[in-house]
Amino acid sequence: MRHLGGFVPELAQGAFLSAGCCHHACRGVGRGWHLARNLLRIPVPDGRRPMRIHQSRPLGDVLMKKMQQGFTLIELMIVVAIIAILAAIALPQYRNYTQRSANGACMAEGKAYMSTAVADAADNRAPADFNAKACAKGDDMTTTLYSTGGSVNFTPPKKGNASIGQITRCEAGSGTCRLLPEAPL
């Protein structure tokens, strides 16, 4: 065999290149030199022995690394399209989620305020003023509202989809709270 670049049936059947060299000048260079020499069709000089073939490293691994260099434009466009579709579905749901969580936080704050305000009013003390943190605004409880059985409203902040915002209404006599049907804030 004088030329390593030609078709070698053993390589086509799954044989592998060895680390052996074809002459003593390439000692220590390793398999890469042999593979490059084989791929570039460099002839073996006269008087030199050809590479030995045995199973030590698959030729397919080296060829795949050389052939695959990146993604094609169509692959990148498909990935971008999939991400855009997922974002179009997820963002409105996230906006709804943030408004629902604002509604729930405002209701929890209103319930906490009403439980202390009703206890104060039951003891004939003036309830403390409402200090809004999770709510955008809220009414103050009075002893008059307690004795007449009025109601106190708490409005959540506008976060995300404000069209699903719900006002919390608490009964002054009992301290029970509920979310009113959905109404724009």
N, C-alpha and C positions, 0 to 999 in steps of 0.2 A: 504494500500500500504506500504509494508515494505522495498522495495528496489527501489531506485530512478534511478538506472542504466538501468532498463528494458525498454521495449518499452512502451511509453505512447501515446495513440492515440491522445490526445489533442495536444501534441507537433507536431505530424506529420501533423495535420490539420492546423498549423499556429498559435497555441497559443504561448504565451510568458511567460518567467519566471518573477516572481515578486521579489521585494526586501524583501519580508517577510522571516523570518528565521524559521528553523525547531526546534530550541531550543534557549534558552536565552544566551547560551555561545557564539553564533556567532553574537550577536547584534552589529551593526556598521560595520561589515565586508563587507556587500554589496552583489551585485549579483554575482560577480566573484567567491566567495567561493561556492555559490550554483551551478553555472554552472560547476565549476571544479569538485565538488562533484558528479554531475550528469554524467559528461563525464567519470570519473574514476570509476564509479559504486561502490561508497562507500555506504554500507547499512545504513539505518537510525537506530540509536540505539532504543532499546525497550523503549516504553513510550514516545517517541518524536513524534510530529506531522510532516507529510511530507510537502514539500514546496507547497505553494498555486500557482495555475496557473491562470493567467489573462493576459490581453494585456497591457504590459508596455514596453517591449524591445524585438525586434525580435531575435529569436535564430539563424537565418541564418547569421546575421551580425557577430556574435561572431564566428561561425564556419568558415566563409569565411576568417576572419582574421587569424585564426589558421592554415588553410590549405594552403593559398597562402603565400609563403615565398620569392619568387624571380622569375627570368626568367630562362627558360630552355636553354640549350646550343643551341638547334636548333633555338629558337627565337632570341638569340644574333647573331647567324651566319647569319640569314636572314636580320637582321638590318645592319650588317656589309656589306653584299652583296649589299643591296640597296644603302648604302652610297657610296660604291665603284663605282657602276654604275653611280650614279649622278655625282661623281667627274670626272669620265672618260668623261662624256659629258660636264661638266661645265669648266674644266680647259683649254681645247683648245679654247673654246669660250672666256674665260677671257684673254688668251694670245693674241688673235686677237683684242680684245677690247683695250688692253693696247697699242698695236702698232698703231691702228687707232687713238687713242687719242693723241699719240706722233706725228703722221702725222698732225693732226689738230692743235696742239699747235705750231708746227714748221711753218705751213702755216700762222697762225695768227701772229706770230712773224715776219715772212718775209714780210707780208703785211704792218705791222706797220712800219717796217724799210724802206720799199720801198716808202711809202707815204711821209715820211720826207725826204728821199734821193732825190726823184724826185722833191720835192718842192725846196730843196737846189740847185739842178742842174739847175732847171728852172731859178733861180735867179743868175746863174753863180757863185755859191759858191761851194766849195768842200764838198761833202757829208761826214758825219761822218762815221767812220769805223763801221762795223757790230760787235756788241757784243753779241755773241750767249749765250742764256740761255735755251730756249726750243729746240733749234736746236743743233745738234752735231757740225755742221760747216756750214758756208755760205760765199758766195763771197761778196766782198765790191763793192759798187756802185761808179762809177766814172763819171765825166762829159763827158768823151769820150763815155762811154756806153750809156749815155743819148742821145747824139747827133747822134750816129750811130744806135740807136734802138736795141742794144744788149739785152742779157738776163742775169739774175742773178739767181743762183741756191742755194737752202737751203736744207740741208740734215738732216732729223730727227734722233734722237738717236735710237739705236736698243733696243726695249723693247718688250718683248713677242715674237710674231711671226715675225721675221725680213723679212720673205719672202713676206709679204704684205706691207712692207715699201714703201712709195712714196716720191719722191723728189719734192719739190716745185720749180717751175720755174716762175720767175716774169719778165715781159717785162720792160726794163729800160726806154723806151720812155714814156709809159703810166702808169706804176706802177701796171698793172693788174697781178694777180697771179693765177696759176692753179696747180693742182697736176698732175704730169706725171703718165702715166699708171704704174701699179704695176711692180716694178723691185727690185730684191734683193739689199739690202743696202751694 
